[in-house]
Amino acid sequence: MLTIIGSVLQWGYFALFEGLARGRTPGKHVLGIRTVMDSGYPITAGAAVTRNLLRIVDLQPGITGLVGLLFIFLHPEHRRLGDLVAGTIVVRERAGEPAARPAQTAAAPGEPGAAATD
């Protein structure tokens, strides 16, 4: 019974949040990322369940766990098996910090912004 409860929590947590919260778990929300369909549309409930059921491949112990890592490292877009099968990608929601404003230099006399001297 505990195994069933643990499995439901392990895979249900991710599938539930991704399926109902626009592709974001609480952790993804904090990091500013979310899961979407590879077409750019919001993730479907079926895709959320599919990608998270395949999480078992990523969590295998020992040598068999390398299968999940190989998919990530060898795929040109670094997608894991669950993303490939479900047709999903993880994207950033927020761009990086805004660029710093350039330092203002003093305007030469007679240019706009120059202080009047009387």
Secondary structure, 3 states (H helix, E strand, C coil): CHHHHHHHHHHHHHHHHHHHCCCCCHHHHHHCEEEEECCCCECCHHHHHHHHHCHHHHCCCHHHHHHHHHHHHHCCCCCCHHHHHHCEEEEECCCCCCCCCCCCCCCCCCCCCCCCCC
